[in-house]
Amino acid sequence: MANLLAFSGGIDSSALFFWLMEKNIDFDIAIVNYHTRETSDKEVEYAKYLAEKYNKKIFIKDCYLRKFSEKKARDCRYKFFEEIIKKNGYSTLILAHQLNDRFEWFLMQLSKGAGLKELISMEKWEEREFYKIYRPFYNISRREIIEYLHKHNIKYFIDESNFDTKYKRNLIRKEFSNKFIEMFENGVKKSFEFLEEDKKLLINLNWKKIKDLYIFKKTNPKLDIKKVDLILKRLGVLPTKKQKDEILKTNFSCVIQGKIAIDSNNEKIYVSPYVKIPLPKEKKELFRKHKIPPKIRSYIVKEKLCHMLFTEMSTDVLKSGKR
């Protein structure tokens, strides 16, 4: 069983549950109960009912937050999902994000001042460190999903906290994004398709990857930080603005969250999991000779990548005509 569905009992995930069944896609389900609403326990009971009826494994997490925030809820949720994925060998996490969510995110990022990558960062397929994210509904509108639910007489719950406009996301949803999509749904879909193609052309992922070591040539800090951001997400870290600022301030030489090492020389930027082990003097000298920056050396030694890395570097030198 390769797929895990993030389920909530709401409009989108309830429709996605039955859509996956309809497409004969195997999956199990995971649900988080934050205990913040009257219907929270009922949603978990609904998930249990579906799991038993359709022979699905179900994973349930009780997440108690002293003070609820979207970020804390998200962190709790994803930590839970990733623990399940690691322990049970799932390869894909299926999420119910849809067109309205994407446009809502677009407007939120636009309000902050963002580039193309941030504006359309919610993709159909997304690579993480040890699993993939799949969003089958990413170009399907909330209107189409509700029509599907009613057509098939599928039960779902409505999260009333989504109507509380003290949260910026809810305000944008209520006042802007949903109204806009109601009027211009097809145009929004087509625009996202064009933007995705433009993004592929503009953000050229010409890095080298050896296990979880990423290497790419420096261009300019604005483009380089975008590449580092993408790599960090693949390695399971979502960097904050403060952390991105730190990466730039240190000239791409720091450790993020104690997990990921970023380091550079005059020509290249290196990103890898952060490892700290003592290295013999002769090994350090070899790294200096090959201009391998200090923060990623331990990972290279731990994963026994020296021979492979130095061979590739020698090949690059020959191709460039350097001696």
ABEGO torsion letter per residue (X at the ends): XABBBBBAGBAAAAAAAAAAAAAGBBBBBBBBBAGABAAAAAAAAAAAAAAAAAGBBBBBBBBBBABBBAAAAAAAAAAAAAAAAAAAGBABBBBABBAAAAAAAAAAAAAAGBBAAAAAABBABBBBAABBBBBAAAABBAAAAAAAAAAAGBBBBBBAAAABAABAAAAAAAAAAAAAAAAAAAAAAAAAAAAAAAAAAABBBBBBBBEABBBBBBBBAAAAAAAAAAAAAAAGBBBBAAAAAAAAAAGGBBBBGGABBBBBBAABBBBBBBBBBBBBAAAAAAAAAAGBBAAAAAAAAAAGAAAAAAAAAAAAAAAAGBX
